């Protein structure tokens, strides 16, 4: 295989049998249990990168069931999303995610910069309760519960929440361990279809774990719980897509400039200069 053939085929690793196919990736009947809680403001400031800003010390713990995902199959994930703002625009910073399926872990990290790790999350109905669990190997680190479809919620509010921008810190190391890519990525979901949304009551329990430290953002007060079923499409990782943007810090003079072949017209401030 010559160099030109390698360049033409180079989409993902391994070269000749990529861990995931090219997009777009459509998620059908994606089911969320989202529990919003109040936490410690200082602990949030210690993990949220500049220039993102924290308005209130809140965390959204999400259990997400994905039974029908293009190229990824049937899997579940769980993790923490922190409400933030960037230049007055409200959105969510993805702090950490845990999945039970390798292709979306690889694609999420390599394409967009999702902070994904392998674990054993689940989301299911147990008689009259919706239950989300997160196990890291045999150890349970999180459990969320909510009364099953007790009250319908406002679908317009759910649509607005899904349509908000999301922020990721994408880090790809060089062979010497230094960050070859270290940039803040913004994305928004496309083609959202709400199929049902319900609310309260809800509860959340987090347990300390060395490698799944979700409890480091402790639960002070549960504020809301939401059960949502929808179809969504994340933005394709292609040139010029208006739903994806990024910026890095140019190391030569310290000024912000678009990356070569940047993915959108609107760019974000970077986090680290390296």
C-alpha positions in Angstrom: 0.0 0.0 0.0 1.6 3.3 -1.1 1.4 6.6 0.7 -1.4 7.9 -1.4 -3.5 4.8 -0.8 -2.9 5.2 3.0 -4.0 8.8 2.9 -7.2 7.9 0.9 -8.1 5.2 3.4 -7.0 6.9 6.6 -10.3 7.5 8.5 -9.8 5.7 11.8 -7.6 3.1 13.4 -6.7 0.4 12.6 -6.2 1.5 9.0 -7.5 -1.7 7.3 -10.3 -2.5 9.8 -11.4 0.7 11.5 -13.1 0.4 14.9 -16.2 2.3 13.6 -17.6 3.3 10.2 -17.9 6.8 8.8 -21.0 8.7 9.8 -23.6 10.1 9.9 -24.7 8.3 13.0 -28.4 8.2 13.8 -29.6 7.3 17.3 -33.2 6.0 17.3 -35.2 5.7 20.5 -32.4 7.1 22.6 -33.6 7.1 26.2 -32.3 9.4 28.9 -32.6 9.5 32.7 -31.2 12.8 33.6 -30.9 13.9 37.3 -29.8 17.4 38.0 -28.3 18.2 41.3 -26.5 20.9 43.2 -22.8 20.3 44.1 -19.8 22.1 45.5 -18.8 25.2 43.5 -15.1 25.0 44.2 -15.0 21.4 43.0 -16.6 22.4 39.7 -14.2 25.3 39.2 -11.3 22.8 39.6 -12.5 20.6 36.7 -14.1 23.0 34.2 -11.6 24.5 31.8 -11.4 28.1 30.8 -12.9 30.0 29.0 -16.1 28.1 30.0 -17.8 29.8 32.9 -19.9 28.3 35.7 -23.1 30.2 36.5 -24.6 27.9 39.2 -23.0 24.9 40.9 -25.1 22.2 39.1 -24.3 18.8 37.5 -26.5 16.7 35.3 -26.0 13.0 35.8 -27.1 11.2 32.7 -27.9 7.5 32.1 -28.5 7.0 28.4 -29.8 3.9 26.7 -29.1 3.6 22.9 -30.8 0.5 21.5 -30.5 1.4 17.8 -27.4 3.4 16.8 -26.0 3.5 13.3 -22.6 1.8 13.2 -22.4 1.4 17.0 -25.3 -1.0 17.7 -27.0 -1.4 21.1 -25.3 0.1 24.1 -25.6 2.2 27.2 -23.6 5.1 28.7 -23.6 7.2 31.9 -21.8 10.3 32.9 -21.7 13.9 34.2 -22.5 17.0 32.2 -21.9 20.4 33.8 -24.0 23.4 32.8 -21.7 26.2 31.6 -21.7 29.3 29.5 -19.4 30.6 26.8 -19.6 34.3 25.8 -23.1 34.4 27.2 -24.3 31.2 25.4 -25.5 28.5 27.8 -24.5 24.9 27.1 -23.1 21.8 28.7 -19.5 20.7 29.3 -19.1 16.9 29.3 -17.0 16.0 32.3 -16.8 12.2 32.0 -18.7 9.3 30.3 -18.7 5.5 30.9 -19.8 3.1 28.1 -20.1 -0.6 27.6 -19.3 -0.7 23.8 -15.9 -0.1 22.2 -16.8 1.5 18.8 -18.6 4.5 20.3 -15.8 4.9 22.8 -13.2 5.0 20.0 -15.3 7.2 17.8 -16.3 9.6 20.6 -12.7 10.1 21.7 -11.1 10.3 18.2 -13.6 12.3 16.3 -15.1 14.7 18.8 -13.1 14.4 22.0 -15.7 12.8 24.3 -14.1 11.8 27.6 -15.2 8.1 27.3 -14.1 5.1 29.3 -15.1 1.4 29.4 -17.5 0.5 32.2 -20.9 -1.2 32.8 -23.8 1.3 32.8 -27.5 0.2 32.6 -30.9 1.9 32.3 -34.1 -0.1 32.8 -37.6 -0.1 34.2 -38.1 -2.1 37.4 -41.8 -2.3 37.9 -42.8 1.3 38.7 -39.3 2.8 38.8 -36.8 3.8 36.2 -33.3 2.7 37.4 -29.9 3.8 36.1 -26.8 2.0 37.4 -23.1 2.5 36.8 -20.7 -0.2 37.7 -16.9 0.0 37.2 -16.1 -3.7 37.0 -17.9 -5.3 40.0 -18.1 -2.0 42.0 -21.2 0.1 41.8 -20.4 3.8 41.6 -23.7 5.4 40.8 -27.5 4.7 41.0 -30.2 7.0 39.8 -34.0 6.3 40.3 -37.1 8.0 39.1 -40.8 7.2 39.3 -41.8 5.7 36.0 -43.7 8.3 33.8 -45.3 10.0 36.8 -45.9 13.3 35.0 -45.5 14.4 31.4 -43.1 17.3 31.0 -42.9 20.1 28.4 -41.5 18.7 25.2 -40.5 22.3 24.0 -38.2 22.6 27.1 -36.7 19.2 26.4 -36.1 20.2 22.8 -34.4 23.5 23.9 -32.1 21.6 26.3 -31.1 19.1 23.6 -30.4 21.8 21.1 -28.0 23.7 23.4 -24.3 23.7 22.4 -22.1 21.1 24.1 -18.4 21.5 24.9 -15.6 18.9 24.9 -12.0 19.1 25.7 -10.3 17.0 23.0 -6.8 15.8 23.8 -4.7 13.6 21.5 -1.1 13.0 22.6 2.0 13.0 20.5 4.3 10.0 20.6 6.4 11.7 23.3 3.4 12.1 25.5 2.9 15.8 25.0 -0.5 17.0 23.7 -0.4 17.1 19.9 -4.1 18.2 19.9 -5.5 20.1 22.9 -8.6 22.1 21.9 -12.1 23.0 23.0 -14.7 21.6 20.7 -18.3 22.7 20.4 -21.1 20.6 18.8 -24.8 20.6 18.6 -27.2 17.8 17.9 -29.1 17.7 14.6 -32.5 16.4 13.4 -34.0 16.0 17.0 -37.3 14.3 17.4 -38.9 14.2 20.8 -41.0 11.0 21.4 -41.8 11.5 25.0 -40.7 13.3 28.1 -41.6 12.8 31.8 -40.5 14.2 35.2 -40.1 13.6 38.9 -39.6 12.3 41.6 -35.9 11.3 41.4 -32.9 10.3 43.6 -29.2 9.9 43.0 -26.5 8.1 44.9 -22.7 8.3 44.1 -20.0 6.2 45.6 -16.2 6.9 45.7 -14.0 5.1 43.2 -10.4 5.6 42.2 -10.9 5.2 38.5 -14.5 6.3 38.1 -14.5 9.4 40.4 -18.1 10.6 39.9 -18.5 11.1 43.6 -15.8 13.9 43.6 -18.7 16.1 42.5 -20.9 15.3 45.5 -24.7 15.4 45.6 -25.8 18.2 47.9 -29.4 18.4 46.7 -31.4 16.8 43.8 -33.3 19.5 41.9 -35.0 17.6 39.1 -35.3 14.3 37.3 -36.2 13.8 33.6 -37.0 10.8 31.5 -36.8 11.4 27.8 -37.1 9.3 24.6 -35.9 10.8 21.3 -34.1 10.4 18.0 -31.0 12.5 17.4 -28.0 12.8 15.0 -24.6 14.2 16.2 -22.8 16.4 13.7 -20.6 14.5 11.2 -16.9 15.0 11.6 -16.5 16.6 8.2 -15.1 19.8 6.8 -17.2 23.0 7.1 -20.0 21.5 9.2 -21.8 24.4 10.9 -22.6 22.3 14.0 -18.9 21.7 14.9 -16.3 24.2 15.7 -12.8 24.3 17.3 -9.9 26.5 18.0 -6.4 26.0 19.3 -3.6 28.2 20.7 -0.9 28.8 18.2 2.4 28.1 20.1 4.6 30.3 18.0 3.2 33.6 19.3 0.5 32.7 21.7 -2.4 34.1 19.6 -5.7 32.4 18.9 -6.1 31.3 15.3 -8.3 28.7 13.5 -6.8 25.3 13.0 -5.9 24.3 9.5 -9.1 23.0 7.9 -11.2 24.2 10.8 -14.7 22.7 10.9 -16.9 25.8 11.1 -17.0 29.5 10.8 -17.5 30.1 14.5 -14.6 29.2 16.7 -13.9 28.8 20.4 -11.2 29.9 22.7 -8.6 27.2 23.5 -7.8 25.9 27.0 -4.2 24.9 27.1 -1.1 26.2 25.4 1.0 23.1 26.3 
